[in-house]
Amino acid sequence: MTEITVQVNGKPRDCSPGTTLPKLLEGLGMNPRLVAVEYNGEILHRQFWETTEMKDGDILEVVTIVGGG
C-alpha cells in the first residue's frame, strides 16, 4: 500500500491512505482527548474525527489543551 503525506503543524508526516484522525494522532504520540484540530483550515468538531480519513496533502494544525490556573 502506498503511503500518503499529510502536513501536521508544518511538518510532513506519512501515513496509510484512509487513516482516521484519531489513529493518526495516536501514531504521533498524541492523546486525541487532549487536543483540538484544525483540518484543512477549519476547526474539526470531535464528532467527525472517527469518520475523517486522511488524504494526501491534508493540512492539520494540532493544539494541545493545557489545564491549570
C-alpha positions in Angstrom: 0.0 0.0 0.0 1.4 3.4 -0.9 1.9 5.9 1.9 0.4 9.4 1.7 1.9 12.6 3.1 -0.1 15.0 5.3 1.2 18.1 7.0 0.9 18.3 10.8 1.9 21.5 12.5 4.1 22.5 9.5 5.9 19.1 9.2 5.3 16.4 6.6 4.1 13.1 8.1 3.5 9.8 6.3 0.5 7.6 6.9 -1.5 5.0 5.2 -4.4 6.1 3.0 -7.7 6.0 4.9 -6.0 6.5 8.3 -8.6 8.1 10.6 -7.8 11.2 12.5 -7.7 9.5 16.0 -5.3 6.8 14.6 -3.0 9.5 13.1 -2.9 11.4 16.4 -2.2 8.3 18.4 0.6 7.3 15.9 2.2 10.7 16.5 2.1 10.1 20.3 -0.7 12.5 21.0 -3.7 11.8 23.2 -6.8 12.5 21.0 -8.8 13.6 24.1 -6.3 16.4 24.9 -6.0 18.1 21.6 -8.0 20.4 19.2 -7.6 20.0 15.5 -7.8 22.4 12.6 -8.3 20.3 9.4 -7.6 22.0 6.1 -8.2 25.4 7.6 -11.3 24.7 9.7 -11.8 23.5 13.2 -12.9 19.9 13.0 -15.5 19.1 15.7 -14.8 15.9 17.6 -17.9 14.2 16.4 -16.4 13.9 12.9 -13.0 12.6 13.9 -13.7 8.9 13.6 -15.1 9.4 10.0 -12.4 11.8 8.8 -9.9 9.8 6.8 -6.6 11.3 5.8 -6.0 12.2 2.2 -2.7 13.1 0.5 -1.9 16.8 1.0 -4.2 17.3 4.0 -3.1 20.1 6.4 -3.6 19.8 10.1 -2.8 22.1 13.0 -3.0 20.3 16.3 -3.1 22.2 19.5 -2.6 20.6 22.9 -5.2 21.6 25.5 -3.4 22.6 28.7 -5.2 22.8 32.0 -4.3 24.7 35.1 -4.8 28.1 36.6 
